[in-house]
């Protein structure tokens, strides 16, 4: 049984990835921030969970408990554009410093391990028309995007200079049951409060590549065995552009209707107008999306409605 480590396994994408890896037959160990009782961690596919920093002592502890991994999926890092704007130095530490510590430990102790760094479409920034290929100009619009670019550059540098096996997977707008932030969460929260006119920033015409988390983690897992030549960079998305307005209309319909939309016309800082992937590279991996956007949004609304109410 192959051993995989997942940094940031307690996060939204991380916990979905650990379940997918366990389903595919990996033994999975994780490290990152978050209190996770052993029974709950086990339900998410983890045999070992360490709550703490991504650093030499915890990485050594993982090795002691299970041996060296065949692959490390590196998801630890900053959580959002907004958080990076309010606390840029903290975002730098979470994304850039953790990556530096991980790569250096792998260089010293486990050079045969493949490192899959999970990045973001935020590295592309604004000014792109149509589907964005992996070799497009990088123009990050926020500290979050800039720090993801630094992370990518370090991985590529360690691959070139020290022979590490590195791959970079760029996620776009990942959503799904369990996501407790961003647009869908905000929309459902407004609907739950009974708002009949829902106000949002921007114009509503901003387009995104909405990727269900179940599809995203299958693509991430696929990077462990893909053979496009190392190091590699790949977009993990659907290649379909959908406007914010259309997504919100679908959420309202899935909720049962009864609300109208309004937009301020003012774009949020660090928020590009258009982010849609060119999926030519990942299409060759034969991991097609399994959920339509309509299915995924309906599932999200059903999950949100079934959550226990908090006071």
C-alpha positions, 0 to 999 in steps of 0.5 A, spaced: 500 500 500 502 506 497 503 512 503 501 519 501 501 525 506 497 531 505 498 537 508 492 542 510 488 535 510 483 539 515 481 544 510 475 543 505 479 540 499 484 537 504 479 533 507 475 531 501 482 529 498 484 524 504 477 520 503 479 520 495 486 517 496 483 512 501 478 510 496 483 509 491 487 504 496 492 509 499 494 509 506 494 517 508 497 521 513 496 528 514 499 534 518 496 541 519 492 546 523 485 543 526 483 539 532 481 532 529 479 527 534 482 520 531 475 517 530 473 523 525 480 523 522 479 516 520 472 517 517 476 522 512 481 516 510 486 518 515 491 513 519 495 519 522 493 526 523 498 531 526 495 538 529 501 543 528 506 546 523 508 544 517 516 543 519 521 538 520 519 536 527 512 534 525 514 531 518 519 527 522 514 525 526 510 522 520 516 518 518 517 515 524 509 513 525 509 510 518 515 511 513 517 515 507 511 517 503 511 515 495 507 522 494 506 528 498 500 533 496 501 540 499 495 543 500 497 547 506 497 555 505 493 561 505 485 560 505 482 566 501 484 572 497 480 576 503 484 573 508 490 575 504 488 582 504 487 583 511 493 579 513 498 579 508 504 577 512 500 571 515 498 569 508 505 569 506 507 565 512 502 560 511 503 559 504 510 560 502 514 559 509 511 552 509 512 550 502 520 552 503 520 548 510 517 542 506 521 542 500 527 542 504 525 537 508 524 532 502 530 534 499 534 532 505 530 526 507 526 523 501 528 525 494 524 520 491 517 522 493 513 526 488 510 533 491 504 535 488 503 542 490 496 545 490 495 552 487 490 557 485 488 560 478 489 566 482 496 566 480 493 568 473 490 575 475 486 579 470 487 581 463 485 574 460 480 573 455 477 566 453 480 559 457 487 560 460 492 556 458 498 554 463 503 558 460 499 564 460 502 570 463 502 570 470 499 577 473 497 575 480 492 580 483 492 579 490 497 577 496 494 570 496 495 569 488 502 572 489 504 567 494 501 562 490 506 564 485 512 564 490 510 557 492 510 554 485 516 558 483 520 554 489 517 547 487 520 548 480 526 551 482 527 545 487 525 540 481 531 544 477 536 544 482 535 538 486 532 533 482 525 533 486 519 530 482 514 536 483 507 537 480 503 543 480 495 543 480 492 549 479 485 549 482 479 554 479 472 555 483 472 549 487 465 548 491 461 543 494 458 540 500 462 543 507 464 549 504 463 554 509 465 561 505 465 565 499 459 566 494 455 560 495 455 560 503 453 567 503 448 566 498 445 561 502 446 564 508 442 570 506 436 566 503 436 562 510 435 569 513 429 570 509 432 576 505 428 577 499 433 582 495 440 579 495 445 584 494 452 582 492 459 586 490 461 586 483 456 586 476 454 579 476 457 578 469 464 576 472 465 569 470 468 563 473 470 555 472 466 552 477 469 545 479 465 540 484 470 538 489 469 531 488 472 532 481 477 537 483 480 531 488 480 526 483 484 530 478 489 532 484 490 525 486 491 523 478 497 528 479 500 522 483 501 518 477 500 522 471 506 522 467 506 528 463 514 529 464 516 532 471 516 538 473 509 539 470 503 545 471 496 543 470 489 546 470 484 542 474 477 545 472 472 544 467 473 549 462 466 552 462 465 559 464 459 561 468 457 568 470 456 569 478 449 572 476 447 565 473 450 561 479 446 565 484 440 564 479 441 557 480 442 557 487 435 561 488 431 556 484 434 550 488 432 554 494 425 554 492 425 561 489 423 568 492 429 572 492 431 577 487 438 579 486 442 586 486 449 588 484 453 594 487 457 594 480 464 595 484 469 589 484 472 587 490 479 588 491 483 582 488 478 579 484 479 578 477 473 579 472 474 572 468 478 566 470 476 560 466 481 554 465 484 551 458 483 544 460 487 541 454 492 538 458 488 535 464 483 532 458 489 527 456 489 524 463 482 521 462 479 524 469 472 528 466 468 531 471 462 527 474 457 532 476 454 538 472 454 545 475 446 544 476 447 538 480 453 540 484 449 547 486 442 543 488 447 538 492 450 544 496 443 547 497 440 541 500 447 540 504 446 547 507 439 546 509 440 540 512 445 543 517 444 544 524 442 551 525 447 555 530 445 561 534 
